[in-house]
Every structure is written in C-alpha cells, then in structure tokens.
C-alpha cells in the first residue's frame, strides 16, 4: 500500500516510492529509494521536502496516515474548489487554436534554435545577441496572447529531444501566460518572458559529464549543478540590455517560499514576485517532461502535486493565478469523463476551468479506441457537450500515447 507521510515520520527501513519533489529539489538519482541509513533520512529533511510517499509492501509501515489515493482525492477536491472561484472579467477574444498552431510552431522552433545558439555562444565566451533574443521572445509572447493553448500544445508534442532548449521555450511561454493572467502590461510581459527564455543559461558552465552522468551525483557534483543559478547570473551581468525582471527570474527561480530553496535560501516576499512565478512554472514544466532518468507526469497530476507543494514551497496566491493561466486540467491531460470515455484536453475554456475542450478517444468500459471527437464540456447536451470530467488518468496505465491525439 502507498501512503503519504510527513517527513518527520520517515525512518530507516522505509521504502520511499516518491520523494515528492522536482528533480533539482532533491539529491537522489531517482524519486524512489529504500532508506538504508540515517544520512539518507537527513538528506530528505535537509532538502526541504515536507511529505513523501512510502510503499508499505517494500518497507516499514506507519499508522494513522492517509493512503496515496485518499490524499490525492482530498487535494483534487481542494484544487477544483479553487478553480470554481468566480472570474469577474470577461476573457478577451482570441485566435482559433487551429489558426494559431502554425504561427506558434514557427515561434516555438525559432525560440528553441535561438536558445541553442545563445548557449553555444555563451559557452565560447561570446556576447548574447539581445536583438535576436528580444525578437524571438516577442513572437512567443504574441502567440501566447493570441491563444496560449497553441504554444502549450507544442510544448507537449516537442519534449523528447533537446530538453534544455525546449524547456526554456516552455518556461518562456508559460511565464508570458502567467504574466498576462496577472494583468501585467505588454512591455512587462515581454521582460518576464525574456527571463524565462534565459533562466537556465548557467548550465553552459556546468561540466557536461556531470549533466550526462547516468548514476547518482555526489554531494559535490550536486552542489556544482545547483551553481548554474549563480553562473547564469554572472553571464547575464556581462550582457548589455538585460532588464531587472530577467535577473530576478534567473536568480530566484530555485528559491522556495518557505526558505528551503537555493542559492540564498530566501523566504516569502524576500523572493521577487517574478521569481516566485518562475519557481512554479519551472517545476511544472520540468516534472511534466520525459527525461532520461524519469518519466514526466500527466499535466493534471502535476497540477495536483504543485497544489500540495504550494502549501510550503510556492506562493499560494500566485499559484492560484497560475492555475487560471493554464487550467486545472492543462493541455495534454488524459481525463476520464462521466460517460466512461477517456479524452485528451486540447483547449481551455477561460470562463470555466473545469469544462475544457476534450478530444474523446477511448471507451474505458469496453476498452477500445473511438473515432476522435471533440467535446466542449462548457456546452449543454446536444450542442457538442453534455459530459463531465470525473478525474485525470495515467496515459501509462492505459497505454495511450497522448501526443498522437494532440497533433
């Protein structure tokens, strides 16, 4: 049985099935491990992790704690109540998803190529060509403003190769959407998005053999990897034309609201507002992406995890706005409907985050694929809607390649 327990209750002999943290927020090679000595226990506590999941079939048990299913059900209910908060302002008009996808694809690919070029130049000690960077950021931002679902779809489709470059574009796009949801003006949105595009540039000064290491990092190697924040700040300080907001994102995206982050261990509003925003976005994009050492989680599951972590690591008020910018069930989430059909979320409905546009693809009861059909859950029965999301599902459990139905 999988249970969720506070870190105060972990002890040697327990099998941690999920350390319940993003990759850069813990020092272990994998998210699961048998606790064989007290030093491993202390490492989890020192990492600022507040709760973990244990597998009682593989290690010691503990009483009077919720099962993973009970904890997930409670968090999901709280998350959905958050989404039900009334939205007073009318959503602005936007371009259709089909129309925006082609423009977004060009902007996304150009952004990824540019990040590669910028990192190659920084590695060689060359100056960053800021005019090219600003132009790419404008194209990504403008696409997000027209219809953010297009850029989010592409991020789901393009996540297996060139992680660092595509992660940078993904963070750039999501920060633009986040800043828009915060009612920032266009010039500020561009600056925030620019910070997102460049936030990981410090990795060019991290030893390649450490980044590619297949085994567990030593404590020294882990510290070296974490130094990418300071190294990135140094690179940006050598570049003319970098706005302060971009520095804040670079320097604060690994800080945590409870003070457990790095490099400075800042706490609460000691962290800049855009830094607190970037912390949420960076973790969301990282944990939803497949990597060599872990499989990305379903976007809907990722939102539930971030909701739990927002009690400690993230600014809860900002997290609520982030939810409104990408949805409770973000693009690419596999969901189960009340009709016992499975579908993939392909577009958000800004007036109601619990009623997105879903591409129905599978009969969960009879277990066979259906001809894809788009169902707008915001519409009544007989008008393209008439169904309801019950929960999100694991694509791995059903053997469904979600990306196949997004393209």
C-alpha positions as CSV (number, residue, x, y, z in Angstrom):
1,X,0.0,0.0,0.0
2,X,1.2,3.5,-0.9
3,X,0.8,6.1,1.9
4,X,1.6,9.8,2.3
5,X,3.5,10.7,5.4
6,X,5.2,13.8,6.9
7,X,9.0,13.7,6.7
8,X,9.1,13.9,10.5
9,X,7.9,10.2,10.5
10,X,10.3,8.7,8.0
11,X,12.9,6.4,9.3
12,X,15.5,3.8,8.2
13,X,13.8,0.7,6.7
14,X,11.0,2.6,4.9
15,X,10.8,2.4,1.1
16,X,10.2,5.9,-0.3
17,X,8.2,5.3,-3.5
18,X,8.2,9.0,-4.4
19,X,10.3,11.7,-2.7
20,X,7.5,14.1,-3.8
21,X,9.8,16.8,-5.2
22,X,11.2,18.0,-8.5
23,X,14.5,16.6,-9.8
24,X,16.5,19.7,-8.8
25,X,14.9,19.8,-5.4
26,X,16.4,16.6,-4.1
27,X,19.9,15.0,-4.2
28,X,18.9,11.4,-5.3
29,X,19.3,9.8,-8.7
30,X,15.7,8.6,-8.7
31,X,12.4,9.5,-7.0
32,X,12.2,6.2,-5.1
33,X,14.7,4.5,-2.8
34,X,15.0,2.2,0.3
35,X,16.2,4.2,3.3
36,X,19.2,2.2,4.4
37,X,20.9,4.7,6.7
38,X,20.2,7.8,8.7
39,X,22.1,10.0,6.3
40,X,19.5,9.4,3.6
41,X,16.8,10.4,6.0
42,X,18.7,13.6,6.9
43,X,19.2,14.4,3.2
44,X,15.4,14.3,2.6
45,X,14.8,16.6,5.5
46,X,17.6,19.0,4.5
47,X,16.2,19.2,1.0
48,X,13.1,21.0,2.5
49,X,10.8,18.2,1.5
50,X,7.7,18.1,3.8
51,X,5.9,14.9,2.8
52,X,6.8,11.7,1.0
53,X,5.1,8.6,-0.3
54,X,6.1,5.2,1.1
55,X,5.4,1.7,-0.1
56,X,4.5,-0.4,2.9
57,X,4.9,-3.6,0.8
58,X,8.6,-2.9,0.4
59,X,9.5,-1.3,3.7
60,X,8.3,-0.3,7.2
61,X,4.7,0.9,7.7
62,X,3.3,3.8,9.8
63,X,-0.3,4.1,11.2
64,X,-2.8,6.9,11.1
65,X,-1.7,8.5,7.8
66,X,-3.7,8.7,4.6
67,X,-3.2,6.4,1.6
68,X,-2.0,8.0,-1.6
69,X,-5.5,7.7,-3.1
70,X,-7.1,9.4,-0.1
71,X,-4.6,12.2,-0.1
72,X,-4.9,12.7,-3.9
73,X,-8.7,12.8,-3.7
74,X,-8.6,15.4,-1.0
75,X,-6.1,17.6,-2.8
76,X,-8.0,17.3,-6.1
77,X,-11.2,18.4,-4.4
78,X,-9.5,21.4,-2.9
79,X,-7.9,22.2,-6.3
80,X,-11.3,22.1,-8.1
81,X,-12.8,24.4,-5.5
82,X,-10.1,26.8,-6.2
83,X,-11.0,26.7,-9.9
84,X,-14.6,27.4,-9.1
85,X,-13.8,30.9,-7.8
86,X,-15.7,33.3,-10.0
87,X,-13.9,35.2,-12.7
88,X,-15.3,38.7,-12.9
89,X,-13.6,40.0,-16.0
90,X,-14.7,38.8,-19.5
91,X,-12.0,36.8,-21.3
92,X,-10.5,38.7,-24.3
93,X,-11.2,37.5,-27.8
94,X,-8.6,35.0,-29.1
95,X,-7.5,33.4,-32.3
96,X,-8.8,29.9,-33.0
97,X,-6.5,27.1,-32.0
98,X,-6.2,25.7,-35.5
99,X,-5.3,29.1,-36.9
100,X,-2.7,29.8,-34.2
101,X,-0.9,26.4,-34.2
102,X,1.0,27.2,-37.4
103,X,2.2,30.6,-36.2
104,X,3.1,29.1,-32.8
105,X,5.1,26.3,-34.3
106,X,7.3,28.8,-36.1
107,X,7.8,30.8,-33.0
108,X,8.5,27.8,-30.8
109,X,11.1,26.3,-33.2
110,X,12.8,29.6,-33.7
111,X,12.9,30.1,-29.9
112,X,14.5,26.6,-29.4
113,X,17.1,27.2,-32.1
114,X,17.9,30.6,-30.6
115,X,18.4,29.2,-27.1
116,X,20.8,26.6,-28.5
117,X,22.7,29.4,-30.3
118,X,22.8,31.6,-27.2
119,X,24.1,28.8,-25.1
120,X,26.7,27.8,-27.6
121,X,27.9,31.4,-27.8
122,X,27.9,31.7,-24.0
123,X,29.9,28.5,-23.7
124,X,32.6,30.0,-26.0
125,X,32.5,33.3,-24.1
126,X,30.8,35.2,-26.9
127,X,28.2,38.0,-26.3
128,X,24.5,37.3,-26.4
129,X,22.8,38.9,-29.4
130,X,20.0,40.6,-27.5
131,X,18.1,41.9,-30.5
132,X,17.6,38.4,-31.8
133,X,16.6,37.2,-28.3
134,X,14.0,40.0,-27.9
135,X,12.5,39.3,-31.4
136,X,12.1,35.6,-30.6
137,X,10.5,36.5,-27.2
138,X,8.1,38.9,-28.9
139,X,6.9,36.2,-31.3
140,X,6.4,33.6,-28.5
141,X,4.6,36.2,-26.3
142,X,2.4,37.4,-29.1
143,X,1.4,33.8,-29.9
144,X,0.5,33.2,-26.2
145,X,-1.6,36.4,-26.1
146,X,-3.5,35.3,-29.2
147,X,-4.2,31.8,-28.0
148,X,-1.9,30.2,-25.3
149,X,-3.3,26.7,-26.0
150,X,-1.3,26.5,-29.2
151,X,2.1,27.1,-27.6
152,X,1.2,24.7,-24.7
153,X,0.2,22.0,-27.2
154,X,3.6,22.3,-29.0
155,X,5.4,22.0,-25.6
156,X,3.6,18.7,-25.0
157,X,4.5,17.5,-28.5
158,X,8.1,18.5,-28.5
159,X,9.6,17.2,-25.3
160,X,11.8,14.3,-26.0
161,X,14.9,15.9,-27.6
162,X,16.9,18.9,-26.7
163,X,15.3,19.2,-23.3
164,X,17.2,22.3,-22.1
165,X,16.3,24.4,-25.2
166,X,12.6,23.3,-25.3
167,X,12.3,23.7,-21.5
168,X,13.5,27.3,-21.9
169,X,10.9,28.0,-24.5
170,X,8.2,26.3,-22.5
171,X,9.0,28.3,-19.4
172,X,9.1,31.5,-21.5
173,X,5.6,30.8,-22.9
174,X,4.1,29.8,-19.6
175,X,5.6,32.8,-17.9
176,X,4.1,35.0,-20.6
177,X,0.6,33.4,-20.0
178,X,1.1,33.8,-16.2
179,X,2.1,37.5,-16.5
180,X,-0.9,38.1,-18.8
181,X,-3.2,36.5,-16.1
182,X,-1.5,38.9,-13.6
183,X,-2.7,41.8,-15.8
184,X,0.8,43.0,-16.5
185,X,1.3,45.3,-19.4
186,X,2.8,44.1,-22.7
187,X,6.3,45.5,-22.1
188,X,6.4,43.8,-18.7
189,X,5.2,40.5,-20.2
190,X,8.0,40.6,-22.7
191,X,10.6,41.2,-20.0
192,X,9.2,38.3,-17.9
193,X,9.2,36.0,-20.9
194,X,12.8,37.0,-21.7
195,X,13.8,36.0,-18.2
196,X,12.1,32.7,-18.8
197,X,13.9,32.1,-22.1
198,X,17.3,32.7,-20.5
199,X,16.7,31.3,-17.0
200,X,18.9,28.2,-17.4
201,X,21.8,29.7,-19.4
202,X,24.1,29.0,-16.4
203,X,24.1,25.3,-17.4
204,X,26.7,26.1,-20.0
205,X,29.3,26.4,-17.2
206,X,28.3,23.0,-15.6
207,X,30.6,20.1,-16.5
208,X,28.9,18.2,-19.4
209,X,30.0,14.8,-17.9
210,X,28.1,15.6,-14.7
211,X,24.9,16.6,-16.6
212,X,25.2,13.4,-18.6
213,X,26.1,11.2,-15.6
214,X,23.8,8.1,-15.5
215,X,24.4,7.3,-11.8
216,X,23.8,9.1,-8.6
217,X,25.6,12.5,-8.2
218,X,28.0,13.0,-5.3
219,X,27.2,15.8,-2.9
220,X,30.0,17.9,-4.6
221,X,28.5,17.2,-8.0
222,X,25.0,18.1,-6.8
223,X,26.3,21.4,-5.5
224,X,28.1,22.1,-8.8
225,X,24.8,21.5,-10.7
226,X,23.0,23.9,-8.4
227,X,25.6,26.6,-9.1
228,X,24.0,27.1,-12.5
229,X,21.9,29.9,-11.0
230,X,25.0,31.9,-9.9
231,X,26.8,31.1,-13.1
232,X,23.8,32.2,-15.2
233,X,23.6,35.5,-13.3
234,X,27.2,36.2,-14.0
235,X,26.7,35.6,-17.7
236,X,23.7,38.0,-17.8
237,X,25.6,40.7,-15.9
238,X,28.2,40.6,-18.7
239,X,25.4,41.2,-21.2
240,X,24.0,44.7,-22.1
241,X,20.3,45.2,-22.3
242,X,19.1,42.7,-19.7
243,X,16.1,44.0,-17.7
244,X,16.0,43.7,-13.9
245,X,13.0,41.4,-14.1
246,X,15.0,38.9,-16.1
247,X,17.8,39.0,-13.5
248,X,15.1,38.3,-10.8
249,X,13.8,35.3,-12.6
250,X,17.3,34.0,-13.2
251,X,18.4,34.4,-9.6
252,X,15.2,33.4,-7.8
253,X,13.6,30.5,-9.8
254,X,15.1,27.9,-7.4
255,X,14.2,29.8,-4.2
256,X,11.3,28.5,-2.3
257,X,8.5,30.3,-0.3
258,X,9.4,28.5,2.9
259,X,13.1,29.3,2.6
260,X,14.2,25.8,1.6
261,X,15.5,26.8,-1.9
262,X,18.8,28.0,-3.2
263,X,21.2,29.7,-3.8
264,X,20.4,32.2,-1.0
265,X,17.6,30.5,1.0
266,X,15.3,33.5,0.5
267,X,11.9,33.3,2.1
268,X,8.4,34.7,1.3
269,X,8.5,38.2,-0.2
270,X,12.2,38.3,0.1
271,X,11.9,36.5,-3.3
272,X,10.8,38.8,-6.1
273,X,7.3,38.3,-7.4
274,X,8.5,37.2,-10.8
275,X,11.0,34.9,-9.1
276,X,8.1,33.3,-7.2
277,X,6.2,33.0,-10.5
278,X,9.2,31.4,-12.2
279,X,9.6,28.8,-9.4
280,X,6.1,27.5,-10.1
281,X,6.5,27.4,-13.9
282,X,10.0,25.9,-13.9
283,X,8.9,23.0,-11.7
284,X,5.7,22.4,-13.7
285,X,7.5,22.2,-17.0
286,X,10.2,20.0,-15.6
287,X,8.0,17.4,-13.9
288,X,5.7,17.0,-16.9
289,X,8.6,16.3,-19.3
290,X,10.1,12.9,-20.0
291,X,13.8,12.8,-19.2
292,X,16.5,10.1,-19.3
293,X,16.1,9.5,-15.5
294,X,12.3,9.9,-15.1
295,X,9.0,9.8,-17.0
296,X,7.1,13.0,-17.0
297,X,3.8,13.0,-15.0
298,X,0.4,13.7,-16.5
299,X,-0.2,17.5,-16.5
300,X,-3.4,17.0,-14.4
301,X,-1.3,15.1,-11.8
302,X,1.4,17.8,-12.0
303,X,-1.2,20.4,-11.0
304,X,-2.3,18.4,-8.0
305,X,1.4,18.0,-6.9
306,X,2.0,21.7,-7.3
307,X,-1.1,22.4,-5.3
308,X,0.3,20.3,-2.5
309,X,3.7,21.9,-2.7
310,X,2.2,25.4,-2.7
311,X,1.4,24.9,1.0
312,X,5.2,25.1,1.6
313,X,7.4,25.8,-1.5
314,X,5.3,28.2,-3.6
315,X,3.3,31.4,-3.0
316,X,-0.3,30.1,-2.6
317,X,-1.8,33.3,-4.0
318,X,0.4,33.2,-7.1
319,X,-0.3,29.5,-7.6
320,X,-4.0,30.2,-7.8
321,X,-3.4,32.7,-10.6
322,X,-1.1,30.2,-12.3
323,X,-4.0,27.6,-12.2
324,X,-6.2,30.2,-14.0
325,X,-3.5,30.7,-16.7
326,X,-3.1,27.0,-17.7
327,X,-6.1,25.3,-16.2
328,X,-6.9,22.5,-13.6
329,X,-6.6,20.0,-16.5
330,X,-3.9,21.6,-18.7
331,X,-3.5,20.8,-22.4
332,X,-2.3,17.2,-22.8
333,X,-4.1,15.9,-19.7
334,X,-5.8,12.5,-20.2
335,X,-9.2,12.6,-18.4
336,X,-12.0,10.2,-17.6
337,X,-15.5,11.5,-18.3
338,X,-18.7,10.6,-16.6
339,X,-19.7,8.7,-19.7
340,X,-16.8,6.3,-19.1
341,X,-14.9,7.6,-22.0
342,X,-11.3,8.9,-22.0
343,X,-10.2,12.0,-23.7
344,X,-7.3,14.4,-24.1
345,X,-7.7,18.1,-23.1
346,X,-6.9,20.1,-26.2
347,X,-8.0,23.6,-25.2
348,X,-9.0,25.5,-22.1
349,X,-12.3,27.4,-21.6
350,X,-11.3,30.6,-19.7
351,X,-14.8,31.0,-18.2
352,X,-14.7,27.6,-16.5
353,X,-11.5,25.7,-15.9
354,X,-13.4,22.5,-15.2
355,X,-15.0,22.4,-18.6
356,X,-12.3,22.4,-21.3
357,X,-12.5,21.2,-24.9
358,X,-11.7,17.4,-24.8
359,X,-10.8,15.1,-27.7
360,X,-12.6,11.9,-26.8
361,X,-10.6,8.9,-28.0
362,X,-11.3,5.7,-25.9
363,X,-14.1,3.7,-24.3
364,X,-12.8,2.9,-20.8
365,X,-15.6,0.4,-20.1
366,X,-15.3,-1.7,-23.2
367,X,-11.6,-0.9,-23.7
368,X,-11.3,0.1,-27.3
369,X,-10.4,3.2,-29.3
370,X,-13.2,5.5,-30.6
371,X,-13.1,7.8,-33.6
372,X,-11.7,11.0,-32.2
373,X,-14.4,13.5,-31.3
374,X,-14.1,17.0,-29.8
375,X,-16.4,17.6,-26.9
376,X,-16.8,21.1,-25.5
377,X,-17.7,20.4,-21.9
378,X,-18.9,24.0,-21.5
379,X,-21.8,23.3,-23.8
380,X,-25.0,21.5,-22.9
381,X,-26.0,18.1,-24.3
382,X,-27.0,18.2,-27.9
383,X,-24.7,21.2,-28.6
384,X,-21.3,19.5,-28.5
385,X,-21.1,19.0,-24.8
386,X,-23.2,17.1,-22.2
387,X,-20.4,15.3,-20.3
388,X,-18.2,16.0,-17.2
389,X,-14.7,15.2,-16.1
390,X,-14.5,12.7,-13.2
391,X,-10.8,12.6,-12.8
392,X,-7.5,12.6,-14.7
393,X,-5.9,9.3,-15.7
394,X,-2.4,8.0,-16.3
395,X,-1.6,7.5,-20.0
396,X,0.9,4.8,-19.0
397,X,-1.8,2.8,-17.2
398,X,-3.9,2.8,-20.4
399,X,-1.1,2.5,-22.9
400,X,-2.2,5.7,-24.6
401,X,0.2,8.0,-26.5
402,X,-1.5,11.3,-25.7
403,X,0.7,13.2,-28.2
404,X,-0.7,11.2,-31.0
405,X,-4.1,12.9,-30.4
406,X,-2.8,16.4,-29.9
407,X,-1.2,16.8,-33.3
